[in-house]
Amino acid sequence: MKDVRNKLYAERVTPDREQYFFGYYDISPESPDGSKILINKAPFIDRAPEIRDELEVGYMDADTLVYTPIGKTAAWNFQEGSRLQWLDETRVIYNVREGHQFHSVVYDIAKRSRIRTYDIPIYSVSCEYALSYSFTNNKYSYAHTDEELLKDPWRDGVYLLHLDSGRYHRIISNETLDELAGITVSNGQVEYCVFNPAGDQFYLYYRWSETNGAAHTMLCVSDLEGCVKILLNSNFISHAGWCGNGKITAWGRLPSRINTVQGNSFLKNTGLWKVAVTIFHHTVKSSKLRQRITNDAYIMFDLASGKVYKLENTCFTSDGHCTWSSNEQFMLTDTYPDEDNKRHLMIYDIEQDLVYLLGKFYSYPEKMKEKDSLWNCSALRCDLHPKWGQGKRYIYFDSVHEGYRGMYRMDVSKILENRMDDE
């Protein structure tokens, strides 16, 4: 690993002492022309949003860093915001709550007004389409009532929205995903439907709980017709990111001798197995040793060849939020807090097999200095969620290392242009 922290500067682009964030790592906050930066302004950070709590959405001028609000929404959470994202140079789309339903709206910055409302919320957007699923029945759901959960019209699969016409239809059902997974339980939930850059394929996660309570995840890829292919069916798969249009990287668990034992349903229901798992979590603190035991790693899925292989760089010892540069050479990612409660920000150059350490950032804001488990072990936490800008200069990330939520940018052009050692 090459430590370049003393050569780079993390510039906060949001106002001092207020609570701002962007959210998930699969969207760039930077406008296509680089002139504006999308952002969310939160009214609080120390509790989960409730049904009537509103998040303010807006943008920063990339040069002056002046903030302009464009609207408010009650369809949001601290991990993914309201899925605020660019459609083109002036139009943005995000989710809203109206009555007992979630929808999405388009706002035109040039016209300073909403110009369209869709009947369905959105997750990922391409040039012509948007993908949707339930925002009440997933890991990072929006605030909702029990009745709204039961009546959620989107809770049974993946939906494709035609942005021009506003029409939408279901392309994948939960029943289809259950059949692929070979399960008979009916508690499955779709998450993270993300388009590739070309917009002709997307990956999705399908998660469910086994009868013994164990969590299970299936990573799939699909075309726009709903032809689904399983990439990995495991008891642990975490964050994924597209590498170009034909490859996907995900932090997950490939089969191993230990995993084979772990997957034995008889053993998993025994007291001995539960004791062994407890001992493991309490005694094995080294991330490198844990990785060797679990076989967790960044896994590359080559969709054209069908090859599946690990990124073997030994610097990757824990889960992170990974995305690739447009030329498929650099992977931007982060980590969860280390023993000093700091999250690491990194860029991996796959051609040189070299990891650059860009920074380490303290993971608790002032309101959570006592390291309350409510913070880092819940959806309140502030992951770095690093994302690329539209050009070849900046990366962006959220952080609380100054004591409050803010979004930061970092000029990494020297790394991308192989000039990091220039004087």
N, C-alpha and C positions, 0 to 999 in steps of 0.2 A: 504494500500500500504506500502511496506517495502522499504525504501530508502537505497540502498546499494552503492551509488555513491562513498563514501569514501573508499570502499573496492575493487573497480575495476579500471582498467586503460585502457583508449582508446589509443592504440598504432597506430600511423600513419605508414602504410606500404609502402607509396608512397613517392617519393622525395620531398624535401622541396621547397616551393615557385613555384611549377609548377602545372599544371591543370590536375589532374587524376581523373577518376571515373570508377565505374563498371556499374552501372545502376540498372535495375529492380530487385525486391526482390524474384522472383520465381526461380532463378538460383543460384547455389553455385559457387563462383569464385575459390574455392579451388579444386585442383586436387584430384582424388580418393585416392592417397597415401599421400596427405597433403604436398607435397614438393614444389608446385608451386601455384601461385595466379594469375588468369587472371585479366587484367586491360586494360583500355583505356586511351590514352593520348590525350587531346584536345588542339587544337591550339589557342582557345579563349573560353570565357565563357559568354560574354556579348551581344551576338546576336545569332539568329537562324542560323543553318547551311544552306548554299546554295549549289546548285548542285555540284559545283566543290570543295567544302571544304572537306578535307580528315581528318579522324580520324585515329590515329595510334593505333593498337592493339598489345598487348604483354603480358608478364607475369613477375611477381616478384618471385625471389627465396624466399621461405618461411623462410629460416634461415638467409641468408645474406641480403635480401631485395634489391638485385641487379636486375635492370630492363633490360629485353631483348625484343626488338621489334620483331614482326614476320610479320607484314604487315600493309597496309593502306587500308582504305575503304571510299567510298563516300556514303555509305548506312547506315545512322546513325541518331540518335537524342540524346538529353541530358537525356531523361528519360530512354530509353531502350538500349542505345548504338547501336551496330550492331547485338545484340543477340548472342554475343560471349559466347560459352559454351563448356564444355568438352564432348567428345565422349568416351574416355577411358584415360588411363594413359598418353598417348603422343599425341593423336589427338584432335584437337579442330575444331569447325565449327563456321562460322560467315557469315554475309551477305555482299555482295559487289555490286557495280554498274558497269556495263559494257555497254557502249553506252547508250541506252535508256531503258535498262532492269535491274531489280534487280535479282541477283542470290545468291547462297551460295557456299562457298568453304571450303574444309577441309585442314588444315595445320598439318603436322606431326612435332612435336618439335624435336624428335630424328633425323629425316632426314633433318630438317631445310629447308623444302620446302612444297609448296602446292602439294597435291597428288590427289585432285579431285575437280571437279566443278559440281555443280548441276544446272539445268536449272531454278530452282525455289528457291526463298528465303525461309528461315525457321523461325519459331517462337519458338516452343517447340520441344524437342527431347527426344525420348526414346531409348531403345536398338536397335530396328529395324526400327523405323519410325520417321518422323518429320511432324509437322503440319505447314500449311502455309495459309496465306490469303493476302489481299491487304495491301501493305505498302505505298500506296498513298491515300487511302480512309479510314483513321481511325484517332483517336484522336492524336496519336503521330506518324504521318506519316514521311517518309523520304522526303527530298527536291526533288521536281519534278515540271515539267511544266504542264500546263493545258492539253496539248496534251497527255502527258504521263499518266495523270489521266484517260482520256477518253479511251486510248488504253490499260490500265492496264489489262492483261489477268487474274489476280487473284482477281478482285474486286467483283466477284459474288459468294462468299461462302467460304467454308473451303476445303482445299486440303490436301491429305495424300501422303507423299513422302516415298517410300521404299528406305532406305539408301543403301542397297546392290545393287539393280538393277538400281537405279536412276529414276525409273518410278514413276509417280504420277497421281492422278486422283481426281476429286472433289467428296467429300462424302456428303457435305451438301450445298445446294444452298440458296441464299438469299430469293428466292421465297418460299422455304419450311419454312424458319424462319418467313417470313411475314404471311404465312398461320397459323403457330402456334400462332403467336402473335395476329392474327385476325385483321390485318391492311391491308390497300390498298395502302399506300404510298410506294414510291419506292426509298427512300433515306437511307435505312438501311445500317449499316456497322458492320462487324464482328471485334471483338477485343479479345485479351487475351485468346487464345486457349492453355490451359496448361494441359499436361498429369499428371495423378496420378503416384505414384512411380512405380506401376506395368506396366504402359504403355498400359493398356487395356481400359481406359476411359479418357476423358478430359472434362474440363468445358470450356465454351465460353460465351462471352457477345455479345448480339446483341442490337445495339443502333440505334434509329431513332428520328426524330423530328416530332412532331404532327403538324397539320395544323395551330394551333395557335402559333407555335414556341416552345412549351414546349418540353423539352428533356425527353426521355423515354428509359428505359433499361430492358432487359430480360436476366436473368442468366439461362443457360441451362447446362445439362450434356449429353454427347453422348458417344457411343461406336465407334469402328473403322469402323463399317458399316454405320455410319451416322444415327443411331436410336437416335433421340433427345428427351429429356424430359425437360420440363420447371421446374425450381426450384423456381423462383420468377420473377414475371412480375410487375415492379414497376416504379414509376417516379424517384426513386433514389436507385441505387445499386452501390457500389464502389468496393474496392479491395477484392479479394478472395484468399484463400489458401487451399491446400489439407491437411486434417488431416488423415494420413494413406491413404488407397486405397478406402475407402468407405464413407468418410465424407468430407464435404466442409464447411469452415467457410467464411463468407463474411460480410462486413459492409453494411447494407442495411436498408430498411424501411418496416417493416411489417404493415399490415392493422390495422388501428385504427379508432376511430370515426372522428378524425380530418382529417386523410388521406382520408376517405370516402367523406368528404365534399370537400377536396382539389381535388379529382379526378372527381368531377362533372364538366363536360365540359361547362355547361351553366354558372356556377358561375365563372369559370376560365377566361371567356371572358368578365366579367363585370369589370367596373372601380373600384367598391367597393373591389373586390378581389385583384386587383393589388395594391390598396392603403394599404390593410391589410398586404400583403406580404412585401411591402416596410417598413411599420411600424415595422413589426416583425424583419426584418434584421437590422434595425437601433437601436432598443431598447432592444432586447433580446440578451445580450452579454454573459451571463453565459452559458457555454457549457452544464452543467447539466440540466438547465432549457430548453434549446433548444432541448436537447435530449428527455426530457419528452413530449414536445409538438409535436415533429416530429415522435417520436417512433423509431428513428434510434438506431441501436445496432449491436453488433457482433451476427450474426445468424448462428446457426449450422444446416446443412442439413445432416441428416442420410439417405444415399441412400438406404440401405437395408430395414430399417423399414418404411421409408417415414416420419419420425418425423422431425419437424422443430421447433426449440426453440432458445431462446435468451441466450447468456452468461450473466448472471444477475449481474456479479461483477460491483459494482458501480464506479470503477476506470475508466471504459471505457466510456468516454463521447464524444469522437470524432473519426473520421475516421482514419484508419491507414493501414499499409501494413503488413498483417499477414501471417505467415508460422509456421508450427508445427514441433517439433522434431520428429525423426523417431519412438520413442516409444509412440507418441501421448499424452504425458503428458504436454509438455511445448509449449506455443504459444509465438513466438517472434513477436513484433509489434512496431509501433512508432506512432507519432501524427504529425499533422500539427502545425505550430508555435502558441505558446500561446501568452498572452498579452505582454510578454517580448521578443517576437520574437525568442523563443527557441523551438526546437523540442524535444520531450521526447522519450527515448528509453526504452522499457520495455520487461520483460518476465513474462508470466502468467503461474503459476502452477495450472492446473485445478484440480488436486487431493486435493490440500490444499486450493483451491480458493483464491490464494494469488498472488498479482502482485508485482514484483520486479522493482523498478525504477533504471535503470542502468546509466542513464545520461540525461542531458539537454544540447542541442547544439544550439548555435546561428546560425540563418538561412540566414544571408546575408554575402557575401564575400566583400572584400575591394572595388571592383569596383561598388558595389551596396549599399554603405553605406547610401545613401539618401533614401533607402527604395522605390525605384522606382517600381511602379506597374508592370513594364515590367519583373521584376524578380520573385517575389513570386506568382504572379497570371498568370504565363505563363509556357510554357514547358521548359523555361530556368532554373527554380528553381532547387535546390538540395535537394530533399527529402532524408531522411536517407536510405530508402529502405533496411532495415536490412535483412540479409540472413544467414543461417546456414553454417558452415563449414561441410566438409565431416565426420569429427570425432566428438568426444564428448567434444571438448575443446573450439573452437573459434566460435564467430559470427563476421560478417563483415558488415560494413555500410559505405555509402558515407556521407561526410559532408563538410561544408565551414566555420566552426567555427574558424579556424585559419586564415581566410582571403582569402583562395583559395580552390579550389576543391581538395579533397584528399580522399583516402579510408583508413579505420581504421579497426582494429580487437580488440576484447576484449575476454579475457579468462573468460568463464562463467562456467567452469567445476565444481566449488564448488556449484553453484546453481543446476546444473543438477544432482549432486551426493548428494544433500541435506547436504552440508558441509558449507553453507554460514556463519554460526555462529562459525565455528572453529577459534581458535586463531592462 
